[in-house]
Amino acid sequence: MPSPQNIDVHNMFVCDMMNEGSRSWNMNLIRGIFPPCIMDSIKQIHVLDVITHDTIIWKEGKCGVYTVKTGYKLCIYGEDYECR
């Protein structure tokens, strides 16, 4: 069964659905992509005024960087593992 959405939406980011420069939702674009119930939910999401770049942080490591050692220990000890 084909997707009800245009094929171009599969490579979109959240920032692609915002009006450039105004930090607000591009409701014309969102209206064309999502059904009304989802569109209404998106409208209710507050867009932050501060623009920051995303950062990937490995919370299980002391310095926030993934290592094989911390990944291995997390696999072995599970939720009981505490990074020291």
C-alpha positions as CSV (number, residue, x, y, z in Angstrom):
1,M,0.0,0.0,0.0
2,P,1.5,3.4,-1.0
3,S,2.2,6.1,1.6
4,P,-0.5,8.8,1.8
5,Q,2.3,11.3,2.0
6,N,4.4,12.8,-0.8
7,I,7.6,10.8,-1.2
8,D,9.7,14.0,-0.5
9,V,8.6,14.1,3.2
10,H,10.7,11.1,4.1
11,N,13.9,13.1,4.0
12,M,12.6,16.1,5.9
13,F,13.8,17.5,9.2
14,V,11.7,19.3,11.8
15,C,13.5,22.6,10.8
16,D,12.2,22.1,7.3
17,M,8.7,22.6,8.6
18,M,9.5,26.0,10.1
19,N,9.3,29.4,8.5
20,E,12.9,30.5,7.9
21,G,13.9,33.5,10.1
22,S,10.7,33.7,12.2
23,R,11.0,30.6,14.4
24,S,7.4,29.6,13.7
25,W,5.7,26.6,12.1
26,N,5.1,26.7,8.3
27,M,1.4,25.8,8.7
28,N,0.8,25.7,4.9
29,L,3.4,23.1,4.5
30,I,2.3,21.1,7.6
31,R,-1.3,21.2,6.4
32,G,-0.3,19.6,3.2
33,I,1.6,16.8,4.9
34,F,-0.3,15.8,8.0
35,P,-4.0,15.1,8.8
36,P,-5.8,17.7,10.9
37,C,-5.4,15.9,14.2
38,I,-1.6,15.7,13.9
39,M,-1.5,19.3,12.5
40,D,-3.3,20.5,15.6
41,S,-0.8,18.7,17.8
42,I,2.2,20.2,16.0
43,K,0.7,23.7,16.3
44,Q,0.7,23.3,20.1
45,I,4.4,22.6,20.2
46,H,6.2,25.8,21.3
47,V,9.2,26.6,19.2
48,L,12.2,27.8,21.2
49,D,13.6,31.2,20.6
50,V,17.2,30.1,21.1
51,I,18.8,28.2,18.3
52,T,21.4,25.6,19.3
53,H,23.1,22.9,17.4
54,D,22.3,19.3,18.4
55,T,25.0,17.3,20.2
56,I,25.1,13.6,20.6
57,I,26.2,12.6,24.1
58,W,26.8,9.1,25.4
59,K,25.3,9.5,28.9
60,E,27.0,6.3,30.1
61,G,30.6,7.6,29.7
62,K,32.4,10.0,32.0
63,C,33.2,12.4,29.3
64,G,30.0,11.9,27.2
65,V,31.8,10.0,24.5
66,Y,30.9,6.4,23.5
67,T,33.7,3.8,24.0
68,V,33.5,0.1,23.3
69,K,34.4,-0.4,27.0
70,T,31.3,1.5,28.3
71,G,29.1,-0.1,25.7
72,Y,30.4,-3.6,26.7
73,K,29.8,-2.9,30.4
74,L,26.3,-1.6,29.8
75,C,25.5,-4.8,27.8
76,I,26.9,-7.0,30.5
77,Y,25.5,-5.2,33.6
78,G,22.5,-3.6,32.0
79,E,20.7,-0.9,34.0
80,D,22.8,-1.8,37.1
81,Y,25.9,-0.4,35.4
82,E,27.2,2.9,36.7
83,C,30.0,4.8,35.0
84,R,32.7,5.8,37.3
